Amino acid sequence: MARLDLLDAVNDPGKPGQTGDDRYGFDEVSGRAWVLDGATDVTPLKPFPQFESGAAWYADTLSAWLLNNPPTGSSDRAYWQTAITAMRAAADADSELPVDSLPKEAWPIASGIYCHLHGSAAEFCWMGDCIAFLKTQEGAVQILGNHEVPDAETDEAIRLNALSEAEKWEQLRLQRAAANSGVPHVFGIRPEAAAKVHRQTVPAAPGNQIMLMSDGLYRLVDPYQTHTPAALFDLADTEGLLGLIRALRGEEGEGGAHAEKRVKRSDDACGVWVEVSG
């Protein structure tokens, strides 16, 4: 039976003493792994005060829920329907304010990518801008996820950074309210988002390696363009995923060349690196 063996995992919030808004998880025996990136809060409301932020609450709560194995024979779409419905119930239970009384810009959302082995294939499910790479034993690397999104996000960061702080955060609030009102494109507390989860199934043979990461870590590839996907595996082979974090933080110095490409100076970054075994 195919399974995933953990090679390494890392979660670096970019700020000492904080947990950040990213989470990762894995279940080697069931052949599943995931990365979640809670979207930074854009309002001063704190409906989940037991966590640093609503983003952290969402990523932490969904990651814990994903430790539940999918029922035998169920589809990944049905699994995500159950998961997001459970997140709405959790929000109703955990929020100190009635969820429906909150402005929609205060509803938590997250990007994420999830891998599930099915025999000799791996199904990837994602929403938002988290990314995965699959490397064959021959060295070919395939990218999974919305890898076009970072370019658009970079353009948007440059636009926002040209505004005043007040104007920037007003734009972010409007964007978050829109994300929670229109057609879902990220994970959140709206069960209808399950119908919009992207899925792709690819061959996955023993010895193949899979690296899942939040957009913070993917910045080494795009927009910073300091590493190719293959180079990420090479660096991880010698320094582990912490080597990727060190390379990332080295690009984020005060006034550095990439400052205009990000809204936050030092974004959360996490990743999971696994290998398919027979």
C-alpha positions in Angstrom: 0.0 0.0 0.0 1.4 3.4 -1.0 2.1 5.8 1.8 3.9 9.1 2.3 7.1 9.2 4.4 7.9 12.6 6.0 11.3 14.0 5.1 10.9 17.4 6.7 8.5 20.1 7.7 8.8 23.7 8.7 6.6 26.6 9.8 8.3 30.0 10.2 6.0 32.9 11.1 8.6 35.5 10.3 8.1 37.2 13.6 9.8 35.9 16.8 7.4 34.8 19.6 4.4 34.3 17.3 2.8 31.2 15.8 1.8 33.0 12.6 -1.1 32.2 10.3 0.3 29.1 8.5 -0.2 25.5 9.4 0.9 22.1 8.0 -0.2 18.6 8.6 0.4 15.0 7.4 -0.8 11.5 7.9 1.9 9.1 6.6 -0.2 6.0 6.7 -3.2 7.4 4.9 -0.9 9.1 2.4 -2.1 12.6 3.0 -0.3 16.0 3.6 -1.4 19.6 3.5 -0.4 23.2 3.9 -2.7 26.0 5.0 -2.1 29.8 4.9 -4.6 31.9 6.8 -5.2 35.3 5.2 -4.0 38.1 7.4 -6.8 39.8 9.3 -7.9 43.2 7.9 -10.1 44.5 10.7 -9.5 45.2 14.4 -12.2 42.8 15.4 -11.0 39.8 17.3 -13.9 37.2 17.2 -11.4 34.4 18.1 -9.3 35.9 20.9 -7.9 32.5 22.0 -5.7 32.8 18.9 -3.4 35.5 17.6 -5.7 36.2 14.8 -8.8 34.9 12.9 -6.4 33.7 10.3 -4.5 31.6 12.8 -7.7 30.3 14.2 -8.9 29.2 10.8 -5.6 27.5 9.7 -5.2 25.8 13.1 -8.8 24.5 13.3 -8.9 23.2 9.7 -5.5 21.6 10.0 -6.7 19.8 13.2 -9.9 18.7 11.4 -8.0 17.3 8.5 -6.5 14.7 10.7 -9.8 12.9 10.2 -9.3 10.3 7.5 -11.8 10.5 4.5 -14.4 7.7 4.8 -13.6 4.7 2.7 -14.8 5.2 -0.9 -15.7 8.8 -0.5 -14.6 11.4 -3.0 -12.2 14.3 -2.1 -15.0 16.7 -3.1 -17.4 15.2 -0.6 -14.6 15.3 2.0 -14.1 19.1 1.4 -17.9 19.6 1.6 -17.8 18.0 5.1 -14.7 19.9 6.1 -15.9 23.4 5.2 -19.3 22.7 6.7 -17.5 21.7 9.9 -15.5 24.9 9.8 -18.7 27.0 9.7 -20.0 25.0 12.7 -16.6 25.6 14.5 -16.8 29.3 13.8 -20.3 29.5 15.2 -19.1 27.7 18.3 -15.8 29.5 18.8 -16.5 33.1 17.8 -17.3 35.5 20.7 -19.6 37.4 18.3 -22.4 35.8 16.2 -20.7 35.0 12.9 -23.6 36.5 10.9 -23.3 39.7 12.8 -19.7 40.2 11.7 -18.9 42.3 8.6 -17.8 39.9 5.9 -14.3 41.4 5.9 -14.0 39.8 9.4 -14.9 36.3 8.2 -11.7 34.2 8.2 -10.4 32.6 5.0 -7.3 30.7 3.9 -5.4 29.3 1.0 -4.4 25.7 1.1 -3.1 22.7 -0.9 -3.8 19.1 0.0 -2.3 15.9 -1.3 -3.9 12.4 -1.1 -2.4 9.2 -2.5 -4.7 6.9 -4.3 -2.8 3.8 -5.2 -0.2 4.8 -7.9 -1.7 8.4 -8.2 -1.8 11.5 -6.1 -4.8 13.8 -6.0 -4.0 17.4 -5.2 -6.8 19.7 -4.1 -6.3 23.4 -3.6 -7.8 26.9 -3.3 -5.8 30.1 -3.3 -2.1 30.5 -3.8 -0.4 27.6 -2.0 1.8 25.4 -4.3 3.1 21.9 -4.5 5.9 20.3 -6.5 6.2 16.6 -7.5 9.8 15.4 -8.3 10.3 12.1 -10.1 13.3 9.9 -9.5 14.6 11.1 -12.8 14.7 14.7 -11.6 11.7 16.1 -13.5 9.6 18.5 -11.4 5.9 19.2 -11.9 4.1 22.1 -10.3 0.6 21.8 -8.9 -1.6 24.7 -7.8 -2.5 28.2 -9.1 1.1 29.2 -10.0 -0.2 32.1 -12.0 -1.6 33.8 -8.8 1.7 35.1 -7.4 2.3 37.3 -10.4 -1.1 38.9 -10.0 -0.5 39.2 -6.2 2.9 40.9 -6.9 1.2 43.4 -9.2 -1.4 44.1 -6.5 1.2 44.5 -3.8 3.0 47.1 -5.9 -0.3 48.9 -6.4 -1.2 48.8 -2.7 2.2 49.9 -1.5 1.8 53.1 -3.6 -1.2 54.1 -1.4 -1.2 55.6 2.1 -1.6 53.1 4.9 -5.2 54.1 5.5 -6.0 53.7 1.8 -4.2 50.4 1.6 -6.1 48.8 4.5 -9.4 50.1 3.2 -8.6 48.4 -0.1 -7.8 45.1 1.7 -11.0 45.3 3.7 -13.0 45.7 0.5 -11.2 42.8 -1.2 -11.8 40.5 1.8 -15.5 41.4 1.9 -15.7 40.6 -1.8 -14.0 37.3 -1.3 -16.6 36.3 1.3 -19.5 37.5 -0.9 -19.0 36.4 -4.4 -17.9 33.1 -6.0 -15.6 31.4 -3.5 -12.0 31.2 -4.5 -10.4 30.4 -1.1 -11.3 28.2 1.9 -13.5 29.8 4.4 -16.7 29.2 6.3 -19.0 29.0 3.3 -19.8 25.4 2.5 -20.5 26.2 -1.2 -16.7 26.7 -1.6 -16.3 23.0 -1.8 -17.7 23.0 -5.3 -14.9 25.3 -6.3 -12.0 23.3 -5.0 -9.5 22.7 -7.8 -8.4 19.1 -8.2 -5.7 17.5 -10.3 -4.6 13.8 -10.3 -1.0 12.9 -11.3 1.0 9.7 -11.3 3.0 9.2 -8.1 5.5 6.3 -8.0 7.6 5.1 -5.1 10.6 7.4 -4.8 8.8 10.5 -6.0 9.1 13.4 -3.7 6.4 16.0 -3.0 6.9 19.4 -1.5 3.9 21.5 -0.5 4.3 25.1 0.6 2.5 28.3 1.3 3.0 31.3 -0.9 5.5 32.8 1.5 8.0 30.0 0.8 7.1 29.9 -2.9 8.4 33.5 -3.2 11.8 32.1 -3.7 10.5 30.9 -7.1 8.1 33.7 -7.8 8.3 36.6 -7.6 11.9 36.7 -6.3 13.2 34.2 -8.9 16.2 33.3 -6.9 15.5 29.5 -7.1 14.0 27.1 -9.6 11.7 24.4 -8.3 14.5 21.9 -8.9 16.9 24.1 -6.9 14.5 24.0 -3.9 14.9 20.2 -3.8 18.6 20.5 -4.1 18.8 23.0 -1.2 16.5 20.9 0.9 18.7 17.8 0.3 21.6 19.6 1.9 20.0 22.0 4.4 16.5 20.7 4.9 13.5 23.0 4.7 15.2 25.4 7.1 17.6 26.1 4.4 14.7 27.4 2.3 13.6 29.6 5.1 17.1 31.0 5.5 17.3 31.8 1.8 13.9 33.4 2.0 14.7 35.6 4.9 17.9 36.6 3.3 15.9 38.2 0.5 13.7 40.2 2.9 16.1 42.6 4.4 15.1 46.2 5.2 14.8 48.1 1.9 15.8 45.1 -0.1 15.3 44.6 -3.8 12.0 42.9 -3.3 10.3 45.2 -0.8 7.8 46.6 -3.3 6.6 43.1 -4.2 5.0 42.3 -0.8 2.5 43.9 1.5 4.1 42.4 4.6 7.9 42.7 5.0 8.3 39.1 6.3 5.5 36.8 5.4 4.6 33.5 7.1 6.2 30.6 5.4 5.6 26.9 5.8 6.2 23.7 4.0 6.0 19.9 4.1 8.4 17.6 2.2 7.4 13.9 1.8 8.4 10.9 -0.3 6.1 8.3 -1.8 6.9 4.8 -0.6 5.5 1.4 -1.7 
